[in-house]
Amino acid sequence: MAHRGGDWHCDNSMANFKASVEHQVEGVETDVWLSKDGVAMVLHGDSDGQLSLYGKPDEFVYKWTHDELINNLQIENGEQMPTLE
């Protein structure tokens, strides 16, 4: 089981999920939170979808739209936040 996609790349990044497939892991664990406009966003948030890992400790996923999240916050490797779409 690859926690947050595994240990090959940044947590919850597409690069990490792809590496998990390449390493033939049996499963991948991740966190999913709904944005303000109802899009299922893949990110590791603190309790209740806090955005503290993105430098926004007083903000929550459900207060931002999909576009606001992908245009203003990035994973450590520069990727945009993935969705379940």
C-alpha positions as CSV (number, residue, x, y, z in Angstrom):
1,M,0.0,0.0,0.0
2,A,1.4,3.4,-1.0
3,H,0.6,6.1,1.5
4,R,-0.2,9.3,-0.3
5,G,1.0,7.7,-3.5
6,G,4.3,6.4,-2.2
7,D,7.8,7.7,-1.4
8,W,9.1,8.2,-4.9
9,H,7.9,11.8,-5.4
10,C,5.9,14.5,-3.6
11,D,2.9,13.4,-1.6
12,N,-0.4,13.1,-3.7
13,S,1.3,14.1,-6.9
14,M,0.6,12.5,-10.3
15,A,4.3,11.7,-10.5
16,N,4.0,9.7,-7.3
17,F,0.8,7.9,-8.4
18,K,2.4,6.9,-11.7
19,A,5.5,5.6,-9.8
20,S,3.2,3.5,-7.6
21,V,1.8,1.9,-10.7
22,E,5.3,1.3,-12.1
23,H,6.3,-0.3,-8.8
24,Q,3.2,-2.5,-9.0
25,V,1.9,-1.5,-5.5
26,E,-1.3,-3.2,-4.5
27,G,-3.1,0.0,-3.5
28,V,-2.7,3.7,-3.0
29,E,-4.1,5.8,-0.1
30,T,-4.8,9.4,-0.6
31,D,-7.1,12.2,0.7
32,V,-9.9,13.7,-1.3
33,W,-11.7,16.9,-0.4
34,L,-14.5,18.8,-2.3
35,S,-13.8,22.3,-3.5
36,K,-16.3,25.1,-3.1
37,D,-17.7,24.2,-6.5
38,G,-17.9,20.5,-5.8
39,V,-14.8,19.2,-7.6
40,A,-13.1,16.3,-5.9
41,M,-9.5,17.5,-5.2
42,V,-6.7,15.1,-4.3
43,L,-4.5,16.6,-1.6
44,H,-3.2,15.8,1.8
45,G,-4.9,18.2,4.1
46,D,-5.0,18.4,7.8
47,S,-8.2,17.7,9.6
48,D,-11.2,19.1,7.8
49,G,-9.3,19.9,4.6
50,Q,-7.0,22.6,6.0
51,L,-4.5,24.0,3.5
52,S,-1.7,24.4,6.0
53,L,0.7,22.2,4.0
54,Y,0.3,24.8,1.2
55,G,1.1,27.7,3.4
56,K,-2.5,28.6,4.2
57,P,-3.1,27.4,7.8
58,D,-6.4,29.3,8.2
59,E,-7.9,28.2,4.8
60,F,-9.9,25.1,3.9
61,V,-10.4,23.3,0.5
62,Y,-14.2,23.9,0.7
63,K,-13.7,27.7,0.7
64,W,-11.8,27.7,-2.7
65,T,-13.1,26.8,-6.1
66,H,-11.3,24.3,-8.3
67,D,-9.8,27.1,-10.4
68,E,-8.6,29.0,-7.4
69,L,-6.9,25.9,-6.0
70,I,-5.1,24.9,-9.1
71,N,-4.1,28.4,-10.1
72,N,-2.9,29.5,-6.6
73,L,-1.5,26.4,-4.9
74,Q,1.1,23.9,-6.1
75,I,2.5,20.7,-4.8
76,E,6.2,20.9,-3.8
77,N,7.3,19.6,-7.2
78,G,5.3,22.4,-9.0
79,E,2.4,20.2,-10.2
80,Q,-1.1,21.5,-9.9
81,M,-3.3,19.8,-7.4
82,P,-4.9,16.7,-9.1
83,T,-8.6,15.9,-9.2
84,L,-10.5,12.6,-9.4
85,E,-11.7,13.6,-12.9
